[in-house]
């Protein structure tokens, strides 16, 4: 990888002047494609390149004419929150022929386009690579037919291709998440949550079919996120005789007082003999064998619909910017690449390596090498499957190991969506490991008061979809109550502790670690899982609950902009939570298309505020022209311009500045914008903490909690000596966090130096690198750190070790 300082300032030394970039969306549509198109257009224009839309995918490239139009900054306004693809997508048989590609080459050369950004699935990207390989030959034919000048062959000698994968199925190898997958999971989980309420009322069994003809990702993750009783996917068909096992499982759950059963089926689900398993077959089976009232729901194309989630907007924006960087840096010898997500980092991979591995998965499935197919899908898919099996299928008591260890779990700090999913996972994995699990109510306040009781497998059923903290949580730190806490540990013989929470949880573990010399009861394995909407815990890039809060912010911003669509010339000042941490404001602002974001980590003064007002004033003056451009852009696919085309908004983190408050900024903007725009303000408040957890938070909480419990089990065995557990080393008191590409256990005492305890934030925060990206997309001149970009990697090198399990959903 390039050294951090070698590419620090990018605008001055990485110019796109004289280059022409075209962007198209091909194949099926996916939520987030528009965010990617917007990022490509604005980043391309930012570096001085000409940027073109190609409408209707490859069909538009073959047909040419008005299908290939130059893009302007304003022509991608208000794309961010629109689902589907506003530049259109179409299947194109003609492009599969040599003659069709010849027409496409002619249309591109006429406009000087030699850089293509293709957003689509593996078929679309494979077609783009073939087009690139044939490019010189195609130009030669065009010269022979006198369709282009002979010097054009030299001038446009190479076609450069960069791909982004847009597919709700997440069926492309080489990336943890494809654009649209998270939004599709949102649609699925919304339906499942709604169905579960009616199913509980009538004691029904529901069979849900989700998309995934060749890939079971959506089915698997949605089953994990809602705690489904059974899931059927094409990569891992059930063993022969699965029908009896499934019915036994459903019957046992119903006998255990569970009022509903959920079975999730991928549309491509098969048995070991490659026979299709249909929802109707499953329904008839359940009715015949169990007599349960059973209904079928086929979600269909609703999964492709709706607005993109915050995750997809951020992912697509990051990928779009990275795609432009890749096109600017490519040479004639650079292979076509695809921009991918690995952990929390964007990487570039050779396109055909990814395509070939994707094809290998299907080949393995066709040849009934199902274990290999699962491994080829990647570590994320494999971990999801292992975790689901671990949590959904309880072993008989006789088959469980007997560890004789007692493990306590508690929530500390403010509630965060996903905490309950983490508790459920911890309880069930702990029981599977043979431990006796204890739940502590109301954090350390409940701990020292003795609010501790054993919690069983069935007690946590249905917890994944519940918001807040069902255990109860308090901000109380343990330091003042250590003697009583130690007494409760002795009383209940607690051998290990799992703490789920935010900055208070981190401080709590430090206090417990430092008190080990006084209280031997604290010499036990202790692990913390970061769970806070503020995402301000050191040692991790992401925290449980932050994704749900981001979605709440984005949904509110969308509604606010829509409510102001009639007035057009309006600016909203929106205040987010986060304490001194600007994560929610910055990343939420990026996802919602904010024009400026004020945070504590990036000091600002009155000059900055004045410059922002002038910037917005200039934008507002182009309102009428922008409306005309948008009308032309949308005329083919939409009867009206999107209602949210004109309002702008500013995000401010609640503690960004003591003097430049939300009220001050509102009054300043109102006065300085008088006659050009009017101003409104909105404090989002605790709505950011509420609601059902997002699919990401359910999945993230479930997987890292399972990993933490396995670590605790290992530490318990390692530290058990002479009939007791004794752990007093640094590595027995850890925080489990996501660092770039891996989940890492880090001793909390080693994270002290990385922490600003006064402001309760890490001293270094990865998301600050996204700040310039947000400014660029809002038309500000700034520098952009591209130290993480550049060198092409290979798919095989991306396969992580056991210690580097990817945590992207």
Secondary structure, DSSP 8 states (H G I E B T S, - for coil): ---TTTTS--TTTS--TT-EEEEEE-SS--TTHHHHHHHHHHHHHHTT-EEEEETTHHHHHHH-GGGEEE--SGGGTT-TT--S-TT-----SGGGSHHHHHHHHHHHHHTT--EEEEEE-HHHHHHHHHHHHHHHHHHHHHHHTTSS-THHHHHT---EEEEEEB-TT---TT-S--BTHHHHHHHHHHHHHHHHHHHHHHT-EEEEEES-SS--HHHHHHHHHHT-SEEE-STT---TTHHHHHHHHHHHHHHTT---EEEEEETT-B-TTS-B--HHHHHHHHHHHH---EEEEE-GGGGG-S---HHHHHHHHHHHHHHHHHHHH--TTS--EEEEEETTEEEEEEHHHHHHHHHHHHHHHHTT-HHHHHHHH-HHHHHHHHHHHHHHS---GGGS-----EEEEEEESS--TTHHHHHHHHHHHHHHTT-EEEEETTHHHHHHHT-EEE--GGGGTT-TT--S-TT-EE---SGGGHHHHHHHHHHHT--EEEEEESHHHHHHHHHHHHTTTT-GGG-SEEEEEEB-TT---TT-S--BTHHHHHHHHHHHHHHHHHHTTTT-SEEEEEEE--TT--HHHHHHHHHHT-SEEEBTTB---HHHHHHHHHHHHHHHTTHHHHHHHHHHHHTTT-SS--TTSS-EEEEEETTS-SSS-HHHHHHHHHHHTTTT-EEEEEE-GGGGT-SS--HHHHHHHHHHHHHHHHHHHHHHHHHEETTEE---SGGGEEEEEEETTEEEEEEGGGGGGGEETTTTEESS-GGGGGHHHHHHHTT-------TT----B-HHHH---GGG-----
